[in-house]
Amino acid sequence: MADLNQLCEEILAHRSLIVTSNRGPVEFHATPEGRPEPRRGSGNIVTALNVLAQTAPFTWISSAMGEGDRAVSNNGAGPKIKSPLPNHKIDLRYVVTPRRVYHKYYNVVCNPLLWFLQHYMWNPPYNPTVDASVHNAWETGYVPVNQAFARQVVEEAKESGKPAVVVVQDYHMYLLPEMVRKELPGALIHHYVHIPWPTPRYWQMVPRFMVRSVCAALCHADMVGFQTPQDRQSFLDSVEEFLPAAEVDRSRNEVLLEDQRTRVGVYPTSINVEEVRRIANSPRATEYEARLRPYLNEATIVRIDRAEPNKNVIRGFKAYDLLLSRHPELHGKVTFWAFLVPSRTHIRQYQRYMEEIEGLINEVNHKHGTQDWQPIRPFMENNYTQAIAGMKLYDVLLVNPIIDGMNLVAKEGPVVNTRDGVVVLSETSGAYNEMAGEALAVAPTDVEGTTDALYQAITMSSEERRVRAEALSKKVQEGDIRHWLTRQLEDIGSLL
């Protein structure tokens, strides 16, 4: 495989690189004195692309997240700025849209509609209801924000004076490739989708014009990337279903639409192994590890998740409850650490889910606990370093999402764990394709099967634990974030 630095030099020798995402790599927050202070942006996309930001010069276009971003960008009218973060080689541009427009785009279309649909999270007899407000949010929210991004991309490309390579991130900007193609016919466009792509049957629950618009726009890209082969298959199925004029070549994984040929690839996201290990061995993580060690038991189960319904936290606790009921000999000998980050607390479904989580924790602890033993020990805060310290100490890592794009916890755990821990992994997580041989597989809704897997992991021989743990760690190291970036850049380079 080619060297990442060399690839970037070759590609950018005669072209400019433009990356777009909703959340960007730097967010400016006002200090008490009113001065904008830069902080690293949050989210998996920013984390995944941070290595590229430290490797190559390019322009990253993202939404203004707050007043600080608006101020430094002069409400989107100012020139691009150099990233102030250490080691960054990139420039920043912010897209500023009216707050009401952004609300419709993000809080009506992106999250409740697209994100829930693509994670199969709807309860179709009751939701969603695609009423006039959703149609309006599409036309006056999602479309205009995509147009605003397209204008910034086109302006940046023209300012550079070079042909552009445009790398678009995720479901927030499905319409962007077609908009950019119309203005920059010579651009090379790659759109990467970080979340699952559902089957055409599931897409049929939203208006056909929306799905056709999404599929047609993506087919104006030169490359579209997905996490898993199943996602790629579902996308090709969707193109066949919703775009009759398109020619789908399954042997080559390509689509031909209106003289535009689109290569559809699979690029499983990964982690920056070096950075994760650096954090795990940092003084702060070591301090957290020392605080956690007194709570270690003969067997310690760990889970690390945002408290979102698709993470399937409730069923994980129910499986643990069943384990304790079925195996009283484990009482006092096993403890479950749950590192849970409150998420999207302004959405009622998420509020209710957090309430259910807290209620079930109390129920399990009251039912099985003693004065000397708390079966579930929750850590309800956004503290990544503490969670990494917890991962170093697991005997069992439970990762049982309903459906996930990738779930990087399943990859972080094996490279920092110090106890030959076993991973219990949902077959519907994106990570499962790569880790199936070494992890213990569970179906996400199968509480009975998850209970059995937890018991198998706890009682597994030390030799089998070691073999599985070493194999998982090796796989993650070989397919780390540089591998993910390099494979995409190699394919981009092959199209130039």
ZAMARGU-4260 file (C-alpha; in steps of 0.2 Angstrom, whole numbers, plus 5000, padded with zeros to 4 digits):
<rodrens>
0) 5000/5000/5000 | 5006/5017/4996 | 5012/5030/5009 | 4999/5043/5014 | 5011/5057/5013
5) 5017/5053/4996 | 4999/5050/4989 | 4994/5067/4996 | 5009/5075/4987 | 5005/5067/4971
10) 4987/5071/4971 | 4989/5089/4976 | 5003/5093/4964 | 4991/5099/4952 | 4975/5099/4961
15) 4967/5107/4976 | 4958/5097/4989 | 4942/5103/4997 | 4933/5093/5011 | 4916/5097/5017
20) 4906/5091/5033 | 4893/5098/5044 | 4904/5099/5059 | 4921/5105/5056 | 4938/5102/5064
25) 4939/5119/5073 | 4925/5127/5083 | 4927/5144/5091 | 4919/5148/5107 | 4919/5165/5115
30) 4929/5168/5131 | 4922/5178/5146 | 4931/5193/5138 | 4922/5190/5122 | 4937/5184/5112
35) 4935/5168/5101 | 4944/5153/5107 | 4948/5139/5095 | 4944/5121/5101 | 4945/5105/5091
40) 4928/5100/5084 | 4919/5085/5090 | 4912/5069/5081 | 4919/5054/5072 | 4921/5063/5056
45) 4933/5076/5063 | 4942/5062/5072 | 4944/5051/5057 | 4950/5066/5046 | 4962/5073/5059
50) 4977/5063/5052 | 4974/5070/5035 | 4973/5088/5042 | 4990/5085/5049 | 4997/5078/5033
55) 4991/5088/5018 | 4986/5106/5015 | 4968/5108/5010 | 4952/5118/5014 | 4939/5111/5025
60) 4922/5119/5023 | 4909/5116/5038 | 4894/5124/5046 | 4896/5138/5058 | 4891/5130/5074
65) 4890/5145/5085 | 4893/5164/5087 | 4912/5161/5088 | 4912/5153/5071 | 4901/5166/5064
70) 4912/5180/5071 | 4929/5173/5064 | 4921/5171/5047 | 4912/5188/5047 | 4896/5178/5045
75) 4903/5168/5031 | 4908/5183/5021 | 4926/5184/5026 | 4941/5175/5019 | 4946/5158/5024
80) 4957/5157/5039 | 4972/5146/5044 | 4968/5133/5057 | 4975/5138/5073 | 4976/5120/5080
85) 4994/5113/5082 | 5000/5103/5068 | 4986/5107/5056 | 4990/5112/5039 | 4973/5116/5033
90) 4962/5132/5030 | 4945/5134/5036 | 4929/5141/5028 | 4912/5142/5037 | 4895/5141/5029
95) 4883/5152/5038 | 4865/5150/5035 | 4850/5158/5043 | 4846/5150/5060 | 4828/5145/5055
100) 4835/5137/5039 | 4848/5127/5048 | 4835/5121/5061 | 4825/5114/5047 | 4840/5106/5038
105) 4847/5098/5054 | 4833/5096/5066 | 4819/5091/5054 | 4828/5082/5040 | 4845/5077/5044
110) 4842/5069/5061 | 4824/5064/5064 | 4822/5059/5045 | 4838/5053/5037 | 4848/5047/5053
115) 4833/5038/5060 | 4829/5030/5043 | 4846/5025/5039 | 4848/5016/5056 | 4831/5008/5055
120) 4826/5017/5070 | 4808/5021/5066 | 4792/5013/5073 | 4783/5014/5056 | 4765/5012/5063
125) 4768/5028/5073 | 4782/5038/5066 | 4788/5047/5056 | 4774/5057/5049 | 4780/5066/5033
130) 4768/5080/5034 | 4769/5098/5026 | 4782/5103/5039 | 4794/5090/5033 | 4791/5094/5014
135) 4794/5112/5019 | 4810/5108/5028 | 4817/5099/5014 | 4813/5113/5001 | 4818/5127/5013
140) 4831/5119/5024 | 4840/5104/5017 | 4841/5110/4999 | 4846/5128/5003 | 4860/5122/5016
145) 4867/5110/5002 | 4866/5125/4990 | 4876/5136/5002 | 4889/5123/5004 | 4890/5120/4985
150) 4893/5139/4983 | 4907/5139/4995 | 4915/5124/4986 | 4914/5132/4969 | 4921/5148/4976
155) 4935/5139/4984 | 4939/5129/4969 | 4939/5144/4958 | 4951/5154/4970 | 4963/5140/4970
160) 4965/5140/4951 | 4967/5122/4950 | 4955/5107/4946 | 4947/5102/4962 | 4946/5085/4972
165) 4930/5087/4983 | 4928/5075/4997 | 4910/5076/5004 | 4906/5068/5021 | 4890/5060/5026
170) 4871/5061/5025 | 4870/5080/5028 | 4876/5084/5010 | 4868/5071/4999 | 4863/5084/4986
175) 4880/5092/4985 | 4889/5081/4972 | 4876/5086/4959 | 4876/5104/4963 | 4895/5105/4962
180) 4896/5095/4946 | 4885/5107/4937 | 4897/5121/4941 | 4913/5112/4941 | 4911/5098/4928
185) 4930/5094/4929 | 4930/5091/4948 | 4934/5074/4955 | 4920/5071/4968 | 4921/5058/4982
190) 4906/5056/4994 | 4908/5045/5009 | 4893/5039/5019 | 4897/5035/5037 | 4881/5028/5042
195) 4871/5013/5036 | 4862/5013/5019 | 4845/5004/5021 | 4836/4993/5008 | 4825/5001/4995
200) 4810/4994/5004 | 4814/5005/5019 | 4818/5020/5009 | 4801/5018/5001 | 4793/5025/5017
205) 4798/5043/5013 | 4792/5052/4997 | 4800/5045/4981 | 4806/5062/4975 | 4817/5064/4991
210) 4825/5047/4988 | 4827/5050/4969 | 4835/5067/4973 | 4847/5058/4985 | 4852/5044/4973
215) 4853/5055/4958 | 4864/5067/4967 | 4876/5054/4973 | 4877/5047/4956 | 4885/5063/4950
220) 4900/5059/4961 | 4915/5050/4954 | 4916/5039/4969 | 4904/5035/4983 | 4911/5026/4999
225) 4902/5015/5012 | 4907/5006/5028 | 4902/4988/5023 | 4898/4977/5008 | 4880/4977/5014
230) 4878/4996/5013 | 4886/4995/4995 | 4874/4982/4990 | 4859/4992/4997 | 4864/5007/4988
235) 4866/4998/4971 | 4849/4991/4974 | 4842/5008/4978 | 4849/5015/4962 | 4841/5001/4952
240) 4824/5004/4961 | 4823/5023/4961 | 4833/5028/4945 | 4827/5017/4931 | 4838/5026/4918
245) 4854/5021/4928 | 4865/5007/4922 | 4871/4996/4937 | 4886/4985/4934 | 4887/4974/4949
250) 4903/4965/4943 | 4912/4981/4944 | 4902/4990/4957 | 4899/5005/4946 | 4884/5015/4941
255) 4882/5024/4924 | 4870/5039/4924 | 4869/5052/4911 | 4887/5049/4905 | 4893/5050/4923
260) 4901/5034/4929 | 4902/5032/4948 | 4913/5019/4957 | 4905/5012/4973 | 4918/5007/4986
265) 4919/5000/5003 | 4931/5008/5015 | 4928/5003/5034 | 4932/5018/5045 | 4945/5014/5058
270) 4954/5023/5073 | 4971/5032/5075 | 4979/5018/5085 | 4994/5028/5089 | 4983/5043/5096
275) 4971/5031/5106 | 4986/5022/5114 | 4994/5039/5118 | 4978/5044/5127 | 4977/5027/5136
280) 4995/5029/5142 | 4993/5048/5147 | 4995/5053/5165 | 4977/5058/5165 | 4971/5041/5159
285) 4983/5033/5171 | 4975/5043/5185 | 4958/5037/5180 | 4964/5019/5179 | 4970/5020/5197
290) 4953/5026/5202 | 4944/5012/5193 | 4955/4998/5199 | 4947/4997/5216 | 4930/4993/5207
295) 4938/4978/5197 | 4930/4961/5200 | 4935/4944/5195 | 4926/4948/5179 | 4922/4966/5173
300) 4911/4969/5159 | 4912/4986/5151 | 4902/4996/5138 | 4905/5013/5131 | 4891/5022/5121
305) 4881/5038/5118 | 4865/5035/5127 | 4855/5033/5111 | 4841/5021/5107 | 4851/5013/5092
310) 4866/5008/5105 | 4854/4995/5112 | 4859/4999/5130 | 4843/4992/5138 | 4844/4975/5130
315) 4862/4974/5136 | 4857/4977/5154 | 4843/4965/5152 | 4855/4951/5146 | 4866/4955/5162
320) 4851/4954/5173 | 4847/4937/5166 | 4865/4932/5168 | 4864/4936/5186 | 4847/4927/5189
325) 4853/4912/5180 | 4870/4910/5187 | 4869/4915/5206 | 4887/4909/5208 | 4893/4925/5199
330) 4885/4936/5212 | 4898/4947/5219 | 4911/4941/5206 | 4906/4951/5191 | 4903/4970/5189
335) 4896/4980/5174 | 4904/4997/5171 | 4893/5008/5159 | 4902/5023/5152 | 4887/5032/5145
340) 4887/5049/5137 | 4870/5059/5137 | 4866/5063/5119 | 4853/5074/5110 | 4844/5077/5126
345) 4833/5090/5118 | 4824/5076/5108 | 4811/5068/5118 | 4814/5050/5112 | 4832/5052/5119
350) 4826/5059/5136 | 4814/5044/5138 | 4828/5032/5133 | 4840/5039/5146 | 4826/5038/5159
355) 4823/5020/5155 | 4842/5016/5156 | 4843/5024/5174 | 4827/5015/5179 | 4834/4998/5174
360) 4851/5001/5182 | 4842/5005/5198 | 4831/4989/5196 | 4846/4978/5193 | 4856/4985/5207
365) 4842/4983/5219 | 4837/4966/5213 | 4854/4958/5214 | 4866/4970/5224 | 4872/4969/5241
370) 4880/4981/5254 | 4897/4976/5247 | 4893/4974/5228 | 4885/4985/5215 | 4881/4975/5200
375) 4881/4990/5188 | 4892/5005/5190 | 4887/5019/5179 | 4897/5034/5173 | 4885/5046/5165
380) 4897/5059/5158 | 4906/5064/5142 | 4923/5059/5148 | 4933/5051/5134 | 4949/5048/5144
385) 4940/5040/5158 | 4931/5028/5146 | 4948/5024/5138 | 4955/5020/5155 | 4940/5009/5158
390) 4943/5000/5141 | 4961/4995/5147 | 4953/4985/5161 | 4938/4975/5153 | 4937/4957/5154
395) 4922/4958/5142 | 4918/4972/5131 | 4899/4973/5126 | 4896/4981/5109 | 4878/4977/5104
400) 4871/4991/5094 | 4855/4988/5084 | 4863/4995/5068 | 4878/5005/5067 | 4889/5013/5054
405) 4905/5006/5061 | 4906/5008/5080 | 4924/5012/5084 | 4923/5007/5102 | 4924/4989/5096
410) 4941/4994/5088 | 4948/5005/5102 | 4945/4992/5115 | 4957/4978/5108 | 4972/4990/5105
415) 4972/4997/5123 | 4965/4982/5134 | 4978/4975/5146 | 4968/4959/5152 | 4965/4949/5136
420) 4947/4955/5136 | 4934/4947/5125 | 4923/4957/5113 | 4904/4953/5112 | 4899/4961/5096
425) 4882/4964/5087 | 4882/4956/5070 | 4873/4972/5064 | 4888/4984/5069 | 4899/4990/5055
430) 4914/4983/5064 | 4907/4965/5063 | 4913/4962/5045 | 4931/4964/5050 | 4930/4956/5068
435) 4918/4942/5066 | 4931/4928/5068 | 4938/4934/5084 | 4923/4942/5093 | 4908/4933/5100
440) 4893/4937/5089 | 4876/4941/5095 | 4860/4947/5086 | 4855/4964/5093 | 4838/4959/5099
445) 4843/4942/5106 | 4844/4945/5125 | 4845/4926/5128 | 4859/4924/5115 | 4868/4940/5123
450) 4867/4932/5140 | 4875/4916/5134 | 4889/4926/5125 | 4892/4935/5141 | 4893/4919/5151
455) 4905/4911/5137 | 4916/4926/5138 | 4917/4926/5157 | 4921/4908/5158 | 4933/4907/5143
460) 4950/4899/5145 | 4964/4911/5147 | 4973/4904/5131 | 4957/4907/5120 | 4955/4924/5127
465) 4973/4928/5123 | 4972/4921/5105 | 4956/4931/5102 | 4963/4947/5109 | 4979/4947/5100
470) 4971/4943/5084 | 4959/4958/5086 | 4972/4970/5091 | 4983/4965/5075 | 4968/4967/5064
475) 4964/4985/5070 | 4982/4990/5069 | 4984/4984/5051 | 4968/4992/5046 | 4970/5009/5056
480) 4964/5026/5050 | 4979/5029/5039 | 4974/5013/5030 | 4956/5020/5028 | 4963/5036/5021
485) 4976/5028/5010 | 4964/5016/5001 | 4952/5031/4997 | 4966/5042/4991 | 4973/5027/4980
490) 4956/5025/4972 | 4955/5044/4969 | 4972/5044/4962 | 4967/5030/4950 | 4953/5041/4943
495) 4964/5057/4940
</rodrens>
